[in-house]
Amino acid sequence: MKPLRLLSVSFDNQIAPWELPKFRGAIASKVGAEHEWFHNHNNETGGYHQRYPLIQYKIDTQGREMRPMLLFLDDCIEEAHNLFSQADWSVRIGATKQDLRIARLHVDQINLNVWDKPLHYRIHKWRALNSDKFREWQQMQSLAEKYTLLENLLSAHILSFARGVDWTLERRFEVKISKLLKEEWVSFKDIKVLAFTIEFSANVSLPNYIGLGNGAGEGFGVVRRQRGGEGGGD
């Protein structure tokens, strides 16, 4: 069992989903390029860090309102002070200058564990496929084949999250997709990529709002716990 700390911060500013990359860029500029967890660029190599993002950018939907949200995981909660200590909270999101105001701040801790019974989740706009897996997906004829591929990829993405937060799983876990709700093309850095919204069960703890898969830190693959699940508690 691994205790995981989380800090989520929603801002009282309106934002469209396609503006989230601009919000991410605005926050990264505000805190400074030296704080690499905010932008994931490697300042030494000029490339990107190949690691699970412990600072993630989300859209917090409240009714019809969409607000930008930051999610800090585990040790990166300490990174939040690099934003909160700024004297000036104005940011430029695209062509618009806005003053950030905190709408909601929530601190939580959950126990990550592998349980005896499954928990039920939904993952939204999950970018599961790289180019090789996409070609494999295109060649598949049956839904059973596709489900097996997605289940294997989802298991791998859960393991990536576990490694990122330094959680050693004590035993094997199982992922089962119950429903493929949506298959859609989404834009990422001006490229169209395939994304899935699915319902699945897994006998592991997954915190609300974490991202899994490609673009996990940039609003893709957002996980939400579903009511009615069995398994252990947080």
Summary of the structure (lengths in Angstrom):
residues: 234
radius of gyration: 17.9
end to end distance: 10.7
largest distance: 57.0
contacts: 686
relative contact order: 0.21
helix: 27%
strand: 41%
